[in-house]
Amino acid sequence: MSANTSEQKRNEEAIRRLYHLAEAASKDTAKFVSIFADGGYFYDVGAGKKYYGADIGKTVDIYAAAFPDMHRELYNFYFEDDVVVVELSLNGTHKGGLVLPAGTIAATGKEIHAPCCDVFHLKDGKVVSFHCYVAVPILLEQLGVFMNMQAALKH
């Protein structure tokens, strides 16, 4: 669905800029964080962790270090008032350690194409909240980690 109102278009532009600033080729963590409203936050649902202030950019840096060619493929945008929902995939080659709350996954050299759904609440063109729902089991399986976990559980 495409943006219809001027507010929806402004919100879509803000979200597209946010994704652009998180891309490996154009990563600018400070500018990424500047698109958030005062008191705004990023919630990594899969990790169960919320980030505020300058910490909002931590996941951008973590994924850029783990996947230096990280690219987000944006599929669909949905709009409802100040809410924007985006269906996308996270794509890249795992060339660096992926730091997760449970520990670090060493580089595997494998590609990921992990489905993701992001939910944004905006106010006056600024992000108030960003909830990121990455399909973590698929991402781990693509890295070969999930298969290793299954093998360990069988023994």
C-alpha positions in Angstrom: 0.0 0.0 0.0 1.4 3.4 -0.9 1.1 6.6 1.2 -2.0 8.6 0.4 -2.0 11.6 2.7 0.8 14.2 3.0 1.4 12.9 6.6 1.6 9.3 5.4 4.1 10.4 2.7 6.2 12.3 5.3 6.1 9.2 7.6 7.1 6.9 4.7 10.0 9.3 3.8 11.2 9.3 7.4 11.1 5.5 7.6 12.9 5.0 4.2 15.6 7.5 5.3 15.9 5.5 8.6 16.5 2.3 6.7 18.9 4.0 4.3 21.0 5.2 7.2 21.2 1.7 8.6 22.4 0.2 5.3 26.0 -1.0 5.3 26.9 1.1 2.3 25.6 4.4 3.8 25.6 3.7 7.5 25.3 6.8 9.7 24.4 5.8 13.2 24.2 9.4 14.5 21.8 10.4 11.8 19.8 7.2 12.3 19.3 8.1 16.0 18.4 11.7 15.1 15.2 10.5 13.3 13.9 9.4 16.7 11.8 11.8 18.9 13.0 12.8 22.4 12.1 9.8 24.6 11.7 7.6 21.5 13.0 4.0 21.5 13.9 1.0 19.5 12.6 -2.4 20.7 14.4 -5.5 19.4 11.5 -7.9 20.2 13.5 -11.1 19.4 16.2 -10.1 21.9 13.6 -8.7 24.4 15.6 -5.4 24.7 14.6 -1.7 24.3 17.2 0.9 23.5 16.8 4.7 24.2 18.9 7.7 23.4 22.3 7.1 21.7 21.9 3.4 22.5 19.2 3.2 19.7 22.0 2.9 17.2 23.7 -0.1 18.8 21.8 -2.6 16.8 22.6 -0.8 13.6 26.3 -1.0 14.5 26.0 -4.7 15.6 24.4 -5.8 12.4 26.7 -3.7 10.2 29.7 -5.3 11.9 28.3 -8.8 11.5 27.0 -8.3 8.0 29.2 -5.7 6.3 27.0 -5.9 3.1 23.7 -5.6 5.1 20.8 -4.6 2.9 17.1 -4.4 3.8 14.7 -5.3 1.1 11.5 -3.4 1.7 8.4 -5.2 0.4 5.2 -3.5 1.7 4.2 -0.4 3.7 1.0 -0.2 5.6 -0.4 3.1 7.1 -2.9 3.8 9.9 -2.8 7.3 11.3 0.7 7.7 12.8 1.5 4.0 12.6 3.6 2.5 9.8 4.1 -1.2 9.4 6.8 -2.5 7.0 7.3 -6.0 5.7 11.0 -6.5 4.7 13.9 -8.9 4.8 17.4 -8.5 6.3 20.0 -9.6 3.7 23.7 -10.0 4.1 26.8 -12.2 4.4 27.8 -13.1 8.0 31.5 -12.0 8.0 31.8 -10.7 11.6 30.7 -11.7 15.0 27.0 -11.3 15.6 26.6 -10.0 19.2 23.3 -11.1 20.8 22.2 -10.9 24.4 22.9 -14.6 24.8 26.4 -14.4 23.4 28.3 -13.8 20.1 27.9 -16.0 17.0 31.2 -16.2 15.2 31.2 -15.4 11.5 29.9 -18.3 9.4 30.4 -16.8 5.9 26.7 -17.7 5.2 24.1 -15.4 3.7 20.9 -14.5 5.4 17.6 -13.4 3.9 15.6 -13.2 7.2 12.0 -12.1 7.1 11.2 -9.1 9.3 8.2 -6.9 10.2 8.8 -3.5 11.7 6.1 -1.4 13.4 6.7 2.3 13.8 4.8 5.0 15.7 5.6 8.5 14.5 4.8 12.0 15.7 5.6 15.1 13.6 7.8 13.1 11.3 9.9 11.6 14.2 10.0 8.0 15.3 8.4 7.6 18.8 8.7 3.8 18.8 10.2 1.2 16.5 9.4 -2.4 17.2 11.4 -4.8 15.2 10.2 -8.4 14.7 12.9 -10.4 13.0 12.2 -14.1 12.3 15.1 -15.2 14.6 14.6 -18.9 14.1 14.9 -18.5 10.3 18.0 -16.2 10.7 19.7 -18.7 13.0 18.8 -21.6 10.7 20.3 -19.7 7.7 23.5 -19.2 9.7 23.6 -22.9 10.6 23.3 -22.2 14.3 19.8 -23.6 14.6 20.9 -26.9 13.1 23.8 -27.1 15.6 21.3 -26.4 18.4 19.0 -29.2 17.1 21.9 -31.6 16.9 23.0 -30.7 20.5 19.4 -31.2 21.8 19.3 -34.7 20.3 22.3 -35.9 22.3 
